[in-house]
Amino acid sequence: MQNRNDRWQYLIVALMVLARVIMGIIEPDAAQAANFGSLTDNGTAAYMGIGIAVPVGPLHIYSTTSTQPETIDLSGAGPLTAQWNNWGPGGSASGTGFLARFSRGTKASPADVQVGDRLGFNVFGGMAGGVFKHTAAIEAVVDSGAVSGTSLPTYMRFLTTPNGATARVERMRVTGDGNVGIGTATPTAKLEVNGAVKVSGSINRQPTNPPLFRWLPVKVLATYTVTGANPYGIAFDGTNMWTANGSGDSVTKITPTGDNTTYAGTGSGPYAIAFDGTNMWTANGSGNSVTKITPTGDNTTYAGTGVGPTAIAFDGTNMWTANIGDNSVTKITQAGDNTTYIGTGASPYAIAFDGTNMWTANYDGSSVTKITPTGGMTNYSGTGTSPIGIAFDGTNMWTANFDGNSVTKITPAGGMTTYNGTGSGPYAIAFDGTNMWTANYNSNSVTKITPTGGMTNYPGTGAGPRGIAFDGTNMWTADYTSNSVTKILVITQ
């Protein structure tokens, strides 16, 4: 009976080879015919090989094609299921599974995989717009670390596609260390979630053991509508926040609880605001001027800055503006006298003081400029793309790089380190005494950056945050599009 069955199997293989020859799929030479379908007898069963002369399993398919992926195509009009059954002969409890393996090199001379190699994947797709779109996947990838006979670190990632798109986006990752990240590819704890978390029901722990988790600082967002139009910059006076309202030619004072008062009458297009210890000052980008505002809202405008002042800062005695229109800075005395120094990098968009010198972030130059009190300038290139905000941490300058979604740390000597991963479109940057924070215009969020570049993103500000400032406890953003400010509270418990 076994020999009769084998003869039928050989006949089936022969008919399959003949059919492929007739269809022109393979040439009828002996080597290809032998390799397309071959049966061997290991004493108990016949094995079938496709593309290999000596199969080592019941069905062994082998291809040397490297120019495109090989596919086993199961097609039909109804649901299709690939089924594996294992009845556990001899009491085996090993089960049934799917094994995907990858190596570099060739079959004859395989080579070790490398960090970043994809070891295996399951991809899911559907017909959309007349073509198949593959919009969900599970992948296994070689993780960072050593690859050797005793080490092969691996992570798993899960990808989906949002509405209105066709490109897959990573949503969750399980690292080789067992950390799970949702919304982050670099989790540093057993579970790290970048975004809001909603829990329905209780979270319990064993009452006699140490806690199974601890509460980390939580960022709670409170947004207050302001009366000024298009708040652009924001600054703190020791008690209240103030915004410069770019389209309203006004400033707004906001109390800690969100009550606000708007004072009209600044110069045209106030884009930035800074505090001198007594009064607020705005840089009026459309008026080539600055305006001094008293605590009660009285104001005095002084003309004569460089062209297009978009930022302002205080050096302890004088105010300074960064003038985007003529690549200059202007020093303004308390009486309104001004001196302009030309020669910054291209398009100085922001300005900050380091205790001795002023520094500008040069948007079109991907650079910073250090300016001495007498106007001497040194340019340092190499920031991230399009630096648009700048702040001082007590030692180093930091820029917010709008088109790079990054920040750059600059030493006093001009050495630079760029860290990627802020929210989209970081427009402004501020220091909280320990960490830097960016206001992310395109993603309505803020990003906290540690001194070594670690980042955490918090969504939920008002629309289009363009300014950010610290009040000693909370961060505040000026939300240009929604005419609001957002207070970011730090709650520890």
C-alpha positions as CSV (number, residue, x, y, z in Angstrom):
1,M,0.0,0.0,0.0
2,Q,2.9,2.4,0.8
3,N,4.5,1.8,-2.6
4,R,1.2,2.3,-4.4
5,N,0.7,5.6,-2.6
6,D,4.2,6.7,-3.4
7,R,3.6,6.0,-7.1
8,W,0.5,8.2,-7.1
9,Q,2.5,11.0,-5.4
10,Y,5.2,10.8,-8.0
11,L,2.6,10.9,-10.7
12,I,1.0,14.0,-9.2
13,V,4.4,15.7,-9.1
14,A,5.1,14.7,-12.7
15,L,1.8,16.2,-13.8
16,M,2.5,19.4,-11.9
17,V,5.9,19.8,-13.6
18,L,4.4,19.1,-17.0
19,A,1.7,21.7,-16.4
20,R,4.3,24.3,-15.5
21,V,6.3,23.4,-18.7
22,I,3.2,23.8,-20.9
23,M,2.3,27.2,-19.2
24,G,5.9,28.4,-19.9
25,I,6.6,28.9,-16.2
26,I,9.8,26.7,-16.3
27,E,12.0,25.4,-19.0
28,P,12.0,21.6,-19.4
29,D,15.6,21.0,-18.6
30,A,16.6,18.2,-16.3
31,A,18.0,20.3,-13.5
32,Q,14.9,22.6,-13.2
33,A,12.5,19.7,-13.6
34,A,14.3,17.8,-10.8
35,N,14.3,20.8,-8.5
36,F,10.7,21.8,-9.1
37,G,9.2,18.6,-7.7
38,S,11.1,15.8,-6.1
39,L,10.0,13.1,-3.7
40,T,12.4,11.2,-1.3
41,D,11.6,8.4,1.1
42,N,13.0,8.7,4.6
43,G,11.7,5.2,5.4
44,T,8.3,6.4,6.8
45,A,7.0,9.1,4.4
46,A,7.5,10.8,1.1
47,Y,8.9,14.4,1.1
48,M,8.2,16.9,-1.6
49,G,10.6,19.7,-2.6
50,I,10.0,22.7,-4.8
51,G,13.2,24.4,-5.9
52,I,15.3,21.9,-4.1
53,A,16.4,18.4,-5.0
54,V,16.7,17.0,-1.4
55,P,13.8,18.2,0.7
56,V,14.2,17.8,4.5
57,G,10.5,18.0,5.4
58,P,7.1,16.9,4.1
59,L,7.0,20.2,2.0
60,H,10.3,22.0,1.4
61,I,10.3,25.2,-0.8
62,Y,13.6,26.9,-1.7
63,S,14.3,29.9,-3.8
64,T,17.5,31.7,-4.7
65,T,15.7,34.8,-6.0
66,S,16.9,38.0,-4.3
67,T,15.4,40.7,-6.5
68,Q,11.9,40.4,-5.1
69,P,10.1,38.6,-2.2
70,E,8.8,35.1,-2.9
71,T,5.1,34.6,-2.1
72,I,3.0,31.5,-1.6
73,D,-0.4,32.7,-2.8
74,L,-3.6,31.2,-1.5
75,S,-6.5,32.9,-3.3
76,G,-10.3,32.3,-3.2
77,A,-13.7,33.8,-3.0
78,G,-14.4,33.0,0.6
79,P,-12.5,33.2,3.9
80,L,-9.1,31.5,3.7
81,T,-7.5,29.9,6.7
82,A,-4.0,28.3,7.0
83,Q,-4.4,25.5,9.5
84,W,-1.7,23.5,11.4
85,N,-2.8,20.5,13.4
86,N,-0.6,18.5,15.8
87,W,-2.0,15.5,17.7
88,G,1.1,15.2,20.0
89,P,2.3,11.7,19.2
90,G,3.9,9.9,22.1
91,G,2.4,12.3,24.6
92,S,4.3,15.4,23.2
93,A,3.1,18.7,24.5
94,S,5.1,21.0,22.2
95,G,2.1,22.4,20.3
96,T,1.9,23.9,16.9
97,G,3.4,27.1,15.7
98,F,4.8,29.4,13.0
99,L,8.6,29.8,12.8
100,A,10.1,32.7,10.8
101,R,13.9,33.0,10.6
102,F,16.3,35.4,8.8
103,S,20.1,35.5,8.2
104,R,22.3,37.6,6.1
105,G,24.6,36.1,3.6
106,T,23.6,33.0,1.5
107,K,22.2,29.6,2.2
108,A,25.7,28.1,1.6
109,S,27.4,30.8,3.7
110,P,24.9,32.4,6.1
111,A,26.0,35.5,8.2
112,D,24.8,37.0,11.5
113,V,22.0,39.5,11.5
114,Q,22.7,43.0,12.6
115,V,20.9,45.6,14.8
116,G,17.8,46.9,13.0
117,D,17.3,43.8,10.8
118,R,13.7,42.6,10.6
119,L,13.6,39.0,11.6
120,G,9.9,38.3,10.7
121,F,6.6,40.0,10.2
122,N,2.9,39.6,9.7
123,V,1.4,42.3,7.4
124,F,-2.3,42.9,6.9
125,G,-3.9,44.9,4.0
126,G,-7.0,45.5,1.9
127,M,-8.1,46.9,-1.4
128,A,-8.4,50.7,-1.4
129,G,-8.5,52.9,-4.5
130,G,-8.0,49.9,-6.8
131,V,-4.8,48.6,-5.2
132,F,-3.9,46.7,-2.1
133,K,-2.7,48.9,0.8
134,H,-0.8,47.2,3.6
135,T,-1.8,49.2,6.7
136,A,-1.2,47.0,9.8
137,A,1.7,44.9,10.8
138,I,3.5,43.0,13.6
139,E,7.3,42.9,13.3
140,A,10.2,41.4,15.1
141,V,13.4,43.4,14.9
142,V,17.0,43.0,16.2
143,D,17.3,45.3,19.2
144,S,20.4,47.3,20.2
145,G,23.1,45.3,21.8
146,A,25.5,42.5,21.0
147,V,24.8,39.8,18.3
148,S,26.7,36.6,19.0
149,G,26.2,32.9,19.7
150,T,25.0,33.8,23.2
151,S,23.1,37.1,22.5
152,L,20.4,38.1,20.1
153,P,18.4,41.0,21.6
154,T,15.0,41.4,19.9
155,Y,12.0,43.8,20.1
156,M,8.4,43.5,18.8
157,R,6.5,46.4,17.4
158,F,2.9,46.8,16.4
159,L,1.9,49.2,13.6
160,T,-1.5,50.6,12.5
161,T,-2.7,53.3,10.1
162,P,-4.9,56.3,11.1
163,N,-7.8,57.7,9.2
164,G,-6.8,59.7,6.2
165,A,-3.5,58.0,5.6
166,T,-2.0,54.8,4.1
167,A,1.4,54.7,5.8
168,R,1.8,52.5,8.9
169,V,2.8,54.1,12.2
170,E,4.3,52.3,15.1
171,R,1.9,52.3,18.1
172,M,3.4,49.9,20.6
173,R,6.8,48.3,21.2
174,V,8.0,45.6,23.6
175,T,11.7,46.0,24.0
176,G,14.3,43.3,24.5
177,D,14.4,44.3,28.2
178,G,10.7,43.6,28.5
179,N,9.6,47.3,28.7
180,V,6.4,48.2,26.9
181,G,6.0,51.5,25.2
182,I,2.7,52.9,23.9
183,G,3.2,56.0,21.9
184,T,7.0,55.8,22.5
185,A,9.7,53.6,20.9
186,T,12.1,54.0,23.8
187,P,10.2,53.0,27.0
188,T,12.3,53.3,30.2
189,A,9.9,51.4,32.5
190,K,7.8,48.2,32.4
191,L,5.0,50.4,31.0
192,E,5.5,53.8,29.6
193,V,2.6,55.7,27.9
194,N,3.1,58.8,25.9
195,G,-0.4,60.4,26.0
196,A,-3.5,60.3,28.2
197,V,-4.5,57.2,30.0
198,K,-8.1,56.4,30.9
199,V,-8.9,53.7,33.5
200,S,-12.5,52.4,34.1
201,G,-12.6,50.7,37.4
202,S,-10.1,50.4,40.2
203,I,-6.3,49.8,40.2
204,N,-5.4,47.5,43.0
205,R,-2.2,46.3,44.6
206,Q,-1.4,43.7,47.2
207,P,-1.9,45.5,50.5
208,T,1.0,44.0,52.4
209,N,3.6,44.3,49.7
210,P,5.4,47.4,48.3
211,P,3.4,49.2,45.6
212,L,3.3,47.5,42.2
213,F,3.6,50.9,40.6
214,R,4.2,54.5,41.6
215,W,2.7,57.8,40.4
216,L,5.0,59.8,38.3
217,P,4.6,63.6,37.9
218,V,1.4,64.2,35.9
219,K,0.9,67.1,33.6
220,V,-2.6,68.6,33.9
221,L,-3.5,71.3,31.3
222,A,-5.8,74.3,32.1
223,T,-6.5,76.6,29.2
224,Y,-7.8,80.1,29.6
225,T,-9.2,82.3,26.8
226,V,-7.6,85.7,26.6
227,T,-9.1,88.9,25.1
228,G,-6.1,89.9,23.0
229,A,-5.9,88.7,19.4
230,N,-3.3,86.1,18.4
231,P,-1.0,86.0,21.5
232,Y,2.5,85.4,20.2
233,G,4.9,85.8,23.1
234,I,4.5,85.3,26.8
235,A,6.5,86.5,29.9
236,F,6.2,86.4,33.7
237,D,6.4,89.5,36.0
238,G,6.7,87.6,39.3
239,T,3.0,87.4,39.8
240,N,1.1,87.4,36.5
241,M,1.7,86.2,33.0
242,W,1.6,88.7,30.1
243,T,1.1,88.0,26.4
244,A,2.1,90.1,23.4
245,N,-0.9,89.9,21.0
246,G,0.5,90.0,17.5
247,S,-2.7,90.9,15.6
248,G,-4.2,93.1,18.3
249,D,-1.5,95.7,18.9
250,S,-2.0,95.0,22.6
251,V,-0.8,93.1,25.7
252,T,-2.9,90.9,28.1
253,K,-2.1,90.4,31.8
254,I,-3.3,87.0,33.1
255,T,-3.6,86.2,36.8
256,P,-2.6,82.7,38.1
257,T,-6.3,81.7,38.0
258,G,-6.8,82.9,34.4
259,D,-8.5,86.2,34.9
260,N,-7.1,88.6,32.3
261,T,-7.0,92.3,31.3
262,T,-6.0,93.5,27.8
263,Y,-4.2,96.9,27.3
264,A,-4.3,98.3,23.8
265,G,-1.8,100.7,22.3
266,T,1.5,99.0,21.6
267,G,3.4,99.5,18.4
268,S,2.3,97.6,15.4
269,G,2.6,93.8,15.5
270,P,3.9,93.0,19.0
271,Y,5.5,89.6,18.5
272,A,7.5,89.2,21.7
273,I,7.5,90.4,25.3
274,A,10.0,90.5,28.2
275,F,10.2,91.8,31.8
276,D,12.7,94.3,33.1
277,G,12.0,93.9,36.8
278,T,9.3,96.6,36.8
279,N,7.8,97.0,33.3
280,M,6.9,94.8,30.4
281,W,8.4,95.5,26.9
282,T,7.2,94.3,23.5
283,A,9.1,94.0,20.3
284,N,6.9,95.3,17.5
285,G,7.8,93.5,14.3
286,S,5.7,95.5,12.0
287,G,6.5,98.9,13.5
288,N,10.3,98.6,14.0
289,S,9.8,99.7,17.6
290,V,9.5,98.6,21.2
291,T,6.8,99.5,23.7
292,K,7.3,99.8,27.5
293,I,4.1,98.9,29.5
294,T,3.7,99.7,33.2
295,P,2.0,97.3,35.6
296,T,-1.2,99.3,35.2
297,G,-1.1,99.2,31.4
298,D,0.2,102.6,30.5
299,N,2.6,102.4,27.5
300,T,5.3,104.3,25.7
301,T,6.5,103.3,22.3
302,Y,10.1,104.0,21.1
303,A,10.8,103.8,17.4
304,G,14.1,103.1,15.7
305,T,15.1,99.4,16.1
306,G,16.5,97.4,13.3
307,V,14.1,96.0,10.7
308,G,11.5,93.5,11.9
309,P,12.1,93.0,15.6
310,T,10.7,89.6,16.5
311,A,12.2,88.9,19.9
312,I,13.2,90.9,23.0
313,A,15.3,90.2,26.1
314,F,16.7,92.0,29.2
315,D,20.4,92.1,30.2
316,G,19.8,93.6,33.6
317,T,20.1,97.2,32.4
318,N,19.0,97.4,28.7
319,M,16.5,95.7,26.5
320,W,17.7,94.0,23.3
321,T,15.7,93.0,20.2
322,A,16.6,90.5,17.5
323,N,15.7,92.0,14.1
324,I,14.9,89.4,11.4
325,G,14.7,91.9,8.5
326,D,18.3,93.1,8.5
327,N,20.2,90.4,10.5
328,S,20.9,92.7,13.5
329,V,20.2,93.3,17.2
330,T,19.3,96.6,18.8
331,K,20.2,97.7,22.4
332,I,17.5,100.0,24.0
333,T,18.1,102.0,27.1
334,Q,15.4,102.6,29.7
335,A,14.9,106.1,28.2
336,G,14.3,104.5,24.7
337,D,17.7,105.4,23.1
338,N,18.8,102.6,20.8
339,T,21.9,101.3,19.1
340,T,21.7,98.7,16.3
341,Y,24.5,96.2,15.6
342,I,24.5,94.3,12.2
343,G,26.1,91.0,11.5
344,T,24.1,88.1,13.1
345,G,23.5,84.9,11.3
346,A,20.6,84.9,8.8
347,S,17.2,85.8,10.2
348,P,17.7,86.1,13.9
349,Y,14.3,85.1,15.2
350,A,14.9,84.8,19.0
351,I,17.2,86.3,21.6
352,A,18.3,85.3,25.2
353,F,20.8,86.5,27.8
354,D,23.5,84.3,29.4
355,G,24.5,86.8,32.2
356,T,27.1,88.5,30.1
357,N,26.3,88.2,26.4
358,M,23.2,88.1,24.2
359,W,22.6,85.2,21.9
360,T,20.3,85.0,18.9
361,A,18.8,81.9,17.2
362,N,19.2,82.4,13.4
363,Y,16.3,80.7,11.6
364,D,17.6,80.7,8.1
365,G,21.2,80.1,9.1
366,S,20.8,77.0,11.3
367,S,23.1,78.9,13.6
368,V,23.4,81.0,16.8
369,T,25.2,84.3,17.3
370,K,26.9,85.5,20.5
371,I,26.8,89.3,21.0
372,T,29.0,91.1,23.5
373,P,27.6,94.1,25.4
374,T,29.4,96.4,22.9
375,G,28.1,94.6,19.8
376,G,30.9,92.2,19.0
377,M,29.6,89.1,17.3
378,T,30.6,85.4,16.9
379,N,28.5,83.1,14.8
380,Y,28.4,79.3,15.5
381,S,26.8,77.0,12.8
382,G,25.4,73.5,13.3
383,T,22.1,73.7,15.2
384,G,19.1,71.6,14.1
385,T,17.1,72.9,11.2
386,S,15.4,76.3,11.5
387,P,16.2,77.4,15.1
388,I,13.3,79.7,16.1
389,G,13.5,79.9,19.9
390,I,16.4,80.2,22.4
391,A,16.8,79.9,26.2
392,F,19.6,79.7,28.8
393,D,19.9,76.9,31.4
394,G,22.6,78.6,33.6
395,T,25.4,77.1,31.6
396,N,24.4,76.4,28.0
397,M,22.1,77.9,25.4
398,W,19.4,75.8,23.9
399,T,17.5,76.3,20.6
400,A,14.1,75.0,19.5
401,N,14.4,73.9,15.9
402,F,11.1,74.3,14.1
403,D,11.7,72.2,11.0
404,G,13.8,69.6,12.7
405,N,11.5,68.8,15.6
406,S,14.5,69.0,17.8
407,V,16.5,71.0,20.3
408,T,20.2,71.9,20.2
409,K,22.4,72.5,23.3
410,I,25.2,75.0,22.7
411,T,28.1,75.3,25.1
412,P,29.7,78.8,25.8
413,A,32.4,77.9,23.3
414,G,29.9,77.0,20.5
415,G,30.0,73.2,20.8
416,M,26.6,71.7,19.8
417,T,24.5,68.6,20.5
418,T,21.2,68.2,18.9
419,Y,18.4,66.0,20.4
420,N,15.5,64.8,18.2
421,G,12.0,64.0,19.2
422,T,10.0,67.0,20.3
423,G,6.4,67.5,19.3
424,S,5.9,68.9,15.8
425,G,7.1,72.4,15.1
426,P,8.8,73.5,18.3
427,Y,8.4,77.3,18.2
428,A,9.6,78.5,21.6
429,I,11.7,77.2,24.5
430,A,12.0,77.9,28.2
431,F,13.8,76.6,31.3
432,D,12.2,75.4,34.5
433,G,15.3,75.3,36.7
434,T,16.1,71.7,35.7
435,N,14.6,70.9,32.3
436,M,13.9,72.7,29.0
437,W,10.4,72.9,27.6
438,T,9.3,73.6,24.0
439,A,5.9,74.9,22.8
440,N,5.1,72.8,19.7
441,Y,3.0,74.9,17.3
442,N,2.0,72.1,14.8
443,S,1.0,69.5,17.4
444,N,-0.7,71.6,20.2
445,S,1.7,70.2,22.8
446,V,4.7,70.8,25.0
447,T,7.8,68.7,25.3
448,K,10.0,68.4,28.4
449,I,13.7,67.8,27.7
450,T,16.1,66.6,30.3
451,P,19.7,67.9,30.5
452,T,20.8,64.8,28.6
453,G,18.1,65.1,25.9
454,G,15.5,62.7,27.2
455,M,12.1,63.8,26.0
456,T,8.4,63.5,27.1
457,N,5.6,65.0,25.0
458,Y,2.4,66.3,26.6
459,P,-0.5,67.1,24.2
460,G,-3.5,69.3,24.9
461,T,-2.5,72.9,24.8
462,G,-4.6,75.5,23.1
463,A,-4.2,75.7,19.3
464,G,-0.9,76.9,17.9
465,P,1.3,77.5,20.9
466,R,4.0,80.0,19.9
467,G,5.3,81.2,23.2
468,I,6.3,79.5,26.5
469,A,7.3,80.8,29.9
470,F,7.8,79.5,33.5
471,D,6.2,81.1,36.6
472,G,8.3,79.2,39.2
473,T,5.9,76.3,39.4
474,N,4.1,75.9,36.1
475,M,4.8,76.3,32.5
476,W,2.5,78.5,30.4
477,T,2.0,78.7,26.6
478,A,0.7,81.5,24.5
479,D,-1.7,79.8,22.0
480,Y,-1.7,81.9,18.8
481,T,-4.6,80.3,16.9
482,S,-7.1,79.8,19.8
483,N,-6.5,83.2,21.5
484,S,-5.7,81.5,24.7
485,V,-3.0,80.6,27.3
486,T,-2.4,77.1,28.7
487,K,-1.1,76.5,32.2
488,I,0.7,73.2,32.6
489,L,0.6,72.0,36.3
490,V,2.9,69.6,37.8
491,I,1.1,67.3,40.3
492,T,3.1,64.9,42.5
493,Q,1.3,62.4,44.7
